[in-house]
Amino acid sequence: MRLEATVPDSHGTAAIELAEELGLSRSQLIDEALTLFLKAVLEVRRGRRLVTVTPGSEEPACDMATPTLAALEWAQKPEKLLLSAKSAARMLQAAEASARPGARLREAARRHAR
């Protein structure tokens, strides 16, 4: 299967240099990267974390994470939020008392939406 992706120049350059250094084609390098990422996703879904470990040590040397892996980890641990009736009423009051957006904010929102 042929895939096409757009990556930052710095990552593209690093990938090309690494492929040359390891004697891999670009396709082989991407295959290796995808294999590792798929394994990482499977492990996070099992409730595990990826870390590097120094040989002879039991302590993790470095946590390995990406924004996607971190989001998956957080999604695995939903927590119920319990608010007292008093706190809920305070939140509702604060939301209702918030200031209406002014002309500058409305114009900025219009520019951003384009």
N, C-alpha and C positions, 0 to 999 in steps of 0.2 A: 504494500500500500504506500502511496506517496502522500506525505504530509507537507504542508507549508506553514511556516510560522514567522512572525516578526518578533525579533528580540532586540534589546538595546545593543548598540555598537560594541560596548565593552564586553558584553556576554558573548556576542558573535566572535569577536577577536579572540577572547579567551578560549572559546570552544574550538576554533580552528587551530590555535597554537597547541592546545591539549591533544587534539586528534593527531597532529603531526608528531608531537613528542611521544605519544603512545603507539604510533604506527597504525592508527585506526582511520577508517574512512569517516566522513562526517555522519553517514548513516549509522555506522557502528557506534559512534559516540552517542548519538541521539538515542539509539536503541538501549545502550547501557544506562543512560540517564532516565529513560522512561521505566525501565525495569526496576531501578532503585526507587523511583518515586512511587510506582505501584506497590512495591513492598512496604514502603513507608506508610502509605495510606491504609493498607491492610492492617499493619501493626497498630496504628492509631485507632482504627475502628475496633480493635480488640482491647482497647484501653491501655495500650503500652506507649511508652515514649522512646524516641530514638536518641541515643547518646553515643559518644565515643568514650572508650575506656583505655587508659594506659595499661599496657601489659604488666601483670603482677600487682595491679591495684584493683580494688573493688569499687572505688569512688569514680563516678563519671567525670571525665575531663571536660566535656563540652556537650550541652544539649544541642540537638540538631532540629531546627524548626524552620518552617516557611509560613507565610500568612495562611495558606490553605490548610496546612497541617494543624496550625494553632486553632483555626476556626472549627475544624473537625473535632479537635479535642474538646473545645468549649461546648460544641453541640452535643457531645456525648454525656455531658454532666448538667442537664437542666436542673434548676433549683426553683422551687416554688417560693414566690414572694408573698409573705404574709404582712398585711398592714392592718393596724387597728382602725376602727371606724373613725377615730379622731384624726389619724394621719391621712386617711383617704379624704376626709372632708377638707383638711388643710391643703392637700394637693389640688383638689377641685377648686377651692377658693383661689389659690395662687394662679391656676390656669385661667380662671374667669376674670381675674383682676389684672392680667397682663395687658400691657399697653398695646393699642392698635398700631400696626405698622404705619410709619410715616411715608411721605411721598418719596424720600430718598431710598428707603428700603424697598418699596414697591417697584421703583424704577430699576434698582439693582437686580431684583428678582426677574423682571422682564428681560433685562440684558442677558442674564445668566440662562434663561430658558430658551433663548434663540439658538 
